Every structure is written in structure tokens, then in C-alpha cells.
Amino acid sequence: MPSTISIADFVNVVKSNSSRWTHESFPKRRGFAWKEGYGAFSVSKSEEKKVIKYIHDQSHHHAKRTFKDEFLEFLNRYEIEYDERYLWS
């Protein structure tokens, strides 16, 4: 993502375009909608291969544990403050 684009603007474009694609590609899924919020985390260039591998293997990770468990572990590992009441609503 270029440094000239804010994370909020980028997420807005991704949500808008992917919603349009989903509605056009799957007309019976008209109820699809993104949640209001989002999470964004930066990753250094030196970790790029590791992140790509993680994304590639993501279905294997989630076969062993839920996204919720994995996400909470991530937040705790990197000492990111959060209020769980607002994560899953």
C-alpha cells in the first residue's frame, strides 16, 4: 500500500469494491455486508515472506483453532490494548 493513502481510505476502497464484486458474482447473497469497523496492522518488509506463507496456510491454522482465539492471541502477544466487548459485536 503506498504511503500516500491512509489506512481508512484503503479499507473503504477494499470494502466498497469487494462488496460490489460479491453482490454481482453471487446475486443470492444480497445480505452480504461488511461490519462497521476493521483492524489494520503494519508489517515490515523483512517479514513479507513469513506473512505470505501465513496467508497461504491460513485454512490450516483455522482448522486447528478459531479466528477469534488466534486474533486474541495476536493482540496479547503484541501488547495491543483492546476491550473484548467491542471486538465481536
Distance bins in CASP14 RR format, pairs under 12 A and 6 or more apart:
PFRMAT RR
TARGET T0000
AUTHOR 0000-0000-0000
RMODE 2
METHOD distances of the structure
MODEL  1
1 7 1 0 0 1 0 0 0 0 0 0 0
1 8 0 0 0 0 0 1 0 0 0 0 0
1 9 0 0 0 0 1 0 0 0 0 0 0
1 10 1 0 1 0 0 0 0 0 0 0 0
1 11 0 0 0 0 0 1 0 0 0 0 0
1 13 0 0 0 0 0 1 0 0 0 0 0
1 14 0 0 0 0 1 0 0 0 0 0 0
1 40 0 0 0 0 1 0 0 0 0 0 0
1 42 0 0 0 0 1 0 0 0 0 0 0
1 43 0 0 0 0 0 1 0 0 0 0 0
2 9 0 0 0 0 0 1 0 0 0 0 0
2 10 0 0 0 0 1 0 0 0 0 0 0
3 10 0 0 0 0 0 1 0 0 0 0 0
3 42 0 0 0 0 0 1 0 0 0 0 0
4 10 0 0 0 0 0 1 0 0 0 0 0
5 11 0 0 0 0 0 1 0 0 0 0 0
5 12 0 0 0 0 0 1 0 0 0 0 0
5 13 0 0 0 0 1 0 0 0 0 0 0
5 14 0 0 0 0 0 1 0 0 0 0 0
5 40 0 0 0 0 0 1 0 0 0 0 0
6 12 0 0 0 0 1 0 0 0 0 0 0
6 13 0 0 0 0 0 1 0 0 0 0 0
6 40 0 0 0 0 0 1 0 0 0 0 0
7 13 0 0 0 0 0 1 0 0 0 0 0
7 14 0 0 0 0 0 1 0 0 0 0 0
7 37 0 0 0 0 0 1 0 0 0 0 0
7 38 0 0 0 0 1 0 0 0 0 0 0
7 39 0 0 0 0 1 0 0 0 0 0 0
7 40 1 0 1 0 0 0 0 0 0 0 0
7 41 0 0 0 0 1 0 0 0 0 0 0
7 42 0 0 0 0 1 0 0 0 0 0 0
8 14 0 0 0 0 0 1 0 0 0 0 0
8 15 0 0 0 0 0 1 0 0 0 0 0
8 37 0 0 0 0 0 1 0 0 0 0 0
8 38 0 0 0 0 1 0 0 0 0 0 0
8 39 0 0 0 0 0 1 0 0 0 0 0
8 40 0 0 0 0 1 0 0 0 0 0 0
9 15 0 0 0 0 0 1 0 0 0 0 0
9 16 0 0 0 0 0 1 0 0 0 0 0
9 40 0 0 0 0 0 1 0 0 0 0 0
10 16 0 0 0 0 0 1 0 0 0 0 0
10 17 0 0 0 0 0 1 0 0 0 0 0
10 38 0 0 0 0 1 0 0 0 0 0 0
10 39 0 0 0 0 0 1 0 0 0 0 0
10 40 0 0 0 0 1 0 0 0 0 0 0
11 17 0 0 0 0 0 1 0 0 0 0 0
11 18 0 0 0 0 0 1 0 0 0 0 0
11 34 0 0 0 0 1 0 0 0 0 0 0
11 35 0 0 0 0 0 1 0 0 0 0 0
11 36 0 0 0 0 0 1 0 0 0 0 0
11 37 0 0 0 0 1 0 0 0 0 0 0
11 38 1 0 1 0 0 0 0 0 0 0 0
11 39 0 0 0 0 1 0 0 0 0 0 0
11 40 1 0 0 1 0 0 0 0 0 0 0
12 18 0 0 0 0 0 1 0 0 0 0 0
12 19 0 0 0 0 0 1 0 0 0 0 0
12 34 0 0 0 0 1 0 0 0 0 0 0
12 36 0 0 0 0 0 1 0 0 0 0 0
12 37 0 0 0 0 0 1 0 0 0 0 0
12 38 0 0 0 0 1 0 0 0 0 0 0
12 40 0 0 0 0 0 1 0 0 0 0 0
13 19 0 0 0 0 0 1 0 0 0 0 0
13 20 0 0 0 0 0 1 0 0 0 0 0
14 20 0 0 0 0 0 1 0 0 0 0 0
14 21 0 0 0 0 0 1 0 0 0 0 0
14 22 0 0 0 0 0 1 0 0 0 0 0
14 34 0 0 0 0 1 0 0 0 0 0 0
14 38 0 0 0 0 1 0 0 0 0 0 0
14 39 0 0 0 0 0 1 0 0 0 0 0
14 40 0 0 0 0 0 1 0 0 0 0 0
15 21 0 0 0 0 0 1 0 0 0 0 0
15 22 0 0 0 0 0 1 0 0 0 0 0
15 32 0 0 0 0 0 1 0 0 0 0 0
15 33 0 0 0 0 1 0 0 0 0 0 0
15 34 1 0 1 0 0 0 0 0 0 0 0
15 35 0 0 0 0 1 0 0 0 0 0 0
15 36 0 0 0 0 0 1 0 0 0 0 0
15 37 0 0 0 0 1 0 0 0 0 0 0
15 38 1 0 0 1 0 0 0 0 0 0 0
15 39 0 0 0 0 0 1 0 0 0 0 0
16 22 0 0 0 0 0 1 0 0 0 0 0
16 23 0 0 0 0 0 1 0 0 0 0 0
16 33 0 0 0 0 0 1 0 0 0 0 0
16 34 0 0 0 0 1 0 0 0 0 0 0
17 23 0 0 0 0 0 1 0 0 0 0 0
17 24 0 0 0 0 0 1 0 0 0 0 0
17 25 0 0 0 0 0 1 0 0 0 0 0
17 34 0 0 0 0 0 1 0 0 0 0 0
18 24 0 0 0 0 0 1 0 0 0 0 0
18 25 0 0 0 0 0 1 0 0 0 0 0
18 26 0 0 0 0 0 1 0 0 0 0 0
18 32 0 0 0 0 1 0 0 0 0 0 0
18 33 0 0 0 0 0 1 0 0 0 0 0
18 34 1 0 0 1 0 0 0 0 0 0 0
19 25 0 0 0 0 0 1 0 0 0 0 0
19 26 0 0 0 0 0 1 0 0 0 0 0
19 29 0 0 0 0 0 1 0 0 0 0 0
19 30 0 0 0 0 0 1 0 0 0 0 0
19 31 0 0 0 0 0 1 0 0 0 0 0
19 32 1 0 0 1 0 0 0 0 0 0 0
19 33 1 0 0 1 0 0 0 0 0 0 0
19 34 1 0 0 1 0 0 0 0 0 0 0
19 35 0 0 0 0 0 1 0 0 0 0 0
20 26 0 0 0 0 0 1 0 0 0 0 0
20 32 0 0 0 0 0 1 0 0 0 0 0
20 34 0 0 0 0 0 1 0 0 0 0 0
21 27 0 0 0 0 0 1 0 0 0 0 0
21 29 0 0 0 0 0 1 0 0 0 0 0
21 32 0 0 0 0 0 1 0 0 0 0 0
22 28 0 0 0 0 0 1 0 0 0 0 0
22 29 1 0 0 1 0 0 0 0 0 0 0
22 30 0 0 0 0 1 0 0 0 0 0 0
22 31 0 0 0 0 1 0 0 0 0 0 0
22 32 1 0 1 0 0 0 0 0 0 0 0
22 33 0 0 0 0 1 0 0 0 0 0 0
22 34 0 0 0 0 1 0 0 0 0 0 0
23 29 1 0 0 1 0 0 0 0 0 0 0
23 30 1 0 0 1 0 0 0 0 0 0 0
23 31 0 0 0 0 1 0 0 0 0 0 0
23 32 1 0 0 1 0 0 0 0 0 0 0
23 33 0 0 0 0 1 0 0 0 0 0 0
23 34 0 0 0 0 0 1 0 0 0 0 0
24 30 0 0 0 0 0 1 0 0 0 0 0
24 32 0 0 0 0 0 1 0 0 0 0 0
25 32 0 0 0 0 0 1 0 0 0 0 0
26 32 1 0 0 1 0 0 0 0 0 0 0
35 86 0 0 0 0 0 1 0 0 0 0 0
35 87 0 0 0 0 0 1 0 0 0 0 0
35 88 0 0 0 0 1 0 0 0 0 0 0
35 89 0 0 0 0 1 0 0 0 0 0 0
36 86 0 0 0 0 0 1 0 0 0 0 0
36 89 0 0 0 0 1 0 0 0 0 0 0
37 86 0 0 0 0 1 0 0 0 0 0 0
37 87 0 0 0 0 0 1 0 0 0 0 0
37 88 0 0 0 0 0 1 0 0 0 0 0
37 89 0 0 0 0 0 1 0 0 0 0 0
38 87 0 0 0 0 0 1 0 0 0 0 0
39 71 0 0 0 0 1 0 0 0 0 0 0
39 74 0 0 0 0 0 1 0 0 0 0 0
39 75 0 0 0 0 0 1 0 0 0 0 0
39 80 0 0 0 0 1 0 0 0 0 0 0
39 82 0 0 0 0 0 1 0 0 0 0 0
39 86 0 0 0 0 0 1 0 0 0 0 0
39 87 0 0 0 0 1 0 0 0 0 0 0
40 80 0 0 0 0 0 1 0 0 0 0 0
41 47 0 0 0 0 0 1 0 0 0 0 0
41 51 0 0 0 0 1 0 0 0 0 0 0
41 71 0 0 0 0 0 1 0 0 0 0 0
41 74 0 0 0 0 1 0 0 0 0 0 0
41 75 0 0 0 0 1 0 0 0 0 0 0
41 77 0 0 0 0 0 1 0 0 0 0 0
41 78 0 0 0 0 1 0 0 0 0 0 0
41 80 0 0 0 0 1 0 0 0 0 0 0
42 48 0 0 0 0 0 1 0 0 0 0 0
42 51 0 0 0 0 0 1 0 0 0 0 0
42 78 0 0 0 0 0 1 0 0 0 0 0
43 49 0 0 0 0 0 1 0 0 0 0 0
43 50 0 0 0 0 1 0 0 0 0 0 0
43 51 1 0 1 0 0 0 0 0 0 0 0
43 52 0 0 0 0 0 1 0 0 0 0 0
43 54 0 0 0 0 1 0 0 0 0 0 0
43 55 0 0 0 0 0 1 0 0 0 0 0
43 78 0 0 0 0 0 1 0 0 0 0 0
44 50 0 0 0 0 0 1 0 0 0 0 0
44 51 0 0 0 0 1 0 0 0 0 0 0
45 51 0 0 0 0 0 1 0 0 0 0 0
45 52 0 0 0 0 0 1 0 0 0 0 0
47 53 0 0 0 0 0 1 0 0 0 0 0
47 54 0 0 0 0 1 0 0 0 0 0 0
48 54 0 0 0 0 0 1 0 0 0 0 0
48 55 0 0 0 0 0 1 0 0 0 0 0
49 55 0 0 0 0 0 1 0 0 0 0 0
49 56 0 0 0 0 0 1 0 0 0 0 0
50 56 0 0 0 0 0 1 0 0 0 0 0
50 57 0 0 0 0 0 1 0 0 0 0 0
51 57 0 0 0 0 0 1 0 0 0 0 0
51 58 0 0 0 0 0 1 0 0 0 0 0
52 58 0 0 0 0 0 1 0 0 0 0 0
53 60 0 0 0 0 0 1 0 0 0 0 0
53 61 0 0 0 0 0 1 0 0 0 0 0
54 60 0 0 0 0 0 1 0 0 0 0 0
54 61 1 0 0 1 0 0 0 0 0 0 0
54 62 0 0 0 0 0 1 0 0 0 0 0
54 70 0 0 0 0 0 1 0 0 0 0 0
54 74 0 0 0 0 0 1 0 0 0 0 0
55 61 0 0 0 0 1 0 0 0 0 0 0
55 62 0 0 0 0 0 1 0 0 0 0 0
57 63 0 0 0 0 0 1 0 0 0 0 0
57 64 0 0 0 0 0 1 0 0 0 0 0
58 64 0 0 0 0 0 1 0 0 0 0 0
58 65 0 0 0 0 0 1 0 0 0 0 0
58 67 0 0 0 0 1 0 0 0 0 0 0
58 70 0 0 0 0 1 0 0 0 0 0 0
59 67 0 0 0 0 0 1 0 0 0 0 0
60 70 0 0 0 0 0 1 0 0 0 0 0
61 67 0 0 0 0 1 0 0 0 0 0 0
61 69 0 0 0 0 0 1 0 0 0 0 0
61 70 1 0 0 1 0 0 0 0 0 0 0
61 71 0 0 0 0 0 1 0 0 0 0 0
61 73 0 0 0 0 0 1 0 0 0 0 0
61 74 0 0 0 0 0 1 0 0 0 0 0
62 68 0 0 0 0 0 1 0 0 0 0 0
62 69 0 0 0 0 1 0 0 0 0 0 0
62 70 1 0 0 1 0 0 0 0 0 0 0
62 71 0 0 0 0 0 1 0 0 0 0 0
63 70 0 0 0 0 0 1 0 0 0 0 0
64 70 0 0 0 0 1 0 0 0 0 0 0
65 71 0 0 0 0 0 1 0 0 0 0 0
65 72 0 0 0 0 0 1 0 0 0 0 0
65 73 0 0 0 0 1 0 0 0 0 0 0
65 74 0 0 0 0 0 1 0 0 0 0 0
66 72 0 0 0 0 1 0 0 0 0 0 0
66 73 0 0 0 0 0 1 0 0 0 0 0
66 88 0 0 0 0 0 1 0 0 0 0 0
67 73 0 0 0 0 0 1 0 0 0 0 0
67 74 0 0 0 0 0 1 0 0 0 0 0
67 87 0 0 0 0 0 1 0 0 0 0 0
67 88 0 0 0 0 0 1 0 0 0 0 0
68 74 0 0 0 0 0 1 0 0 0 0 0
68 75 0 0 0 0 0 1 0 0 0 0 0
68 84 0 0 0 0 1 0 0 0 0 0 0
68 87 0 0 0 0 1 0 0 0 0 0 0
68 88 1 0 0 1 0 0 0 0 0 0 0
69 75 0 0 0 0 0 1 0 0 0 0 0
69 76 0 0 0 0 0 1 0 0 0 0 0
69 88 0 0 0 0 0 1 0 0 0 0 0
70 76 0 0 0 0 0 1 0 0 0 0 0
70 77 0 0 0 0 0 1 0 0 0 0 0
71 77 0 0 0 0 0 1 0 0 0 0 0
71 78 0 0 0 0 0 1 0 0 0 0 0
71 80 0 0 0 0 0 1 0 0 0 0 0
71 82 0 0 0 0 1 0 0 0 0 0 0
71 84 0 0 0 0 0 1 0 0 0 0 0
71 87 1 0 0 1 0 0 0 0 0 0 0
71 88 0 0 0 0 1 0 0 0 0 0 0
72 78 0 0 0 0 0 1 0 0 0 0 0
72 80 0 0 0 0 0 1 0 0 0 0 0
72 82 0 0 0 0 1 0 0 0 0 0 0
72 84 1 0 0 1 0 0 0 0 0 0 0
72 87 0 0 0 0 1 0 0 0 0 0 0
72 88 0 0 0 0 0 1 0 0 0 0 0
73 80 0 0 0 0 0 1 0 0 0 0 0
74 80 1 0 0 1 0 0 0 0 0 0 0
74 82 0 0 0 0 0 1 0 0 0 0 0
74 87 0 0 0 0 0 1 0 0 0 0 0
75 81 0 0 0 0 1 0 0 0 0 0 0
75 82 1 0 1 0 0 0 0 0 0 0 0
75 83 0 0 0 0 0 1 0 0 0 0 0
75 84 0 0 0 0 1 0 0 0 0 0 0
75 87 0 0 0 0 1 0 0 0 0 0 0
76 82 0 0 0 0 1 0 0 0 0 0 0
76 84 0 0 0 0 0 1 0 0 0 0 0
80 87 0 0 0 0 0 1 0 0 0 0 0
81 87 0 0 0 0 0 1 0 0 0 0 0
82 88 0 0 0 0 0 1 0 0 0 0 0
83 89 0 0 0 0 0 1 0 0 0 0 0
END
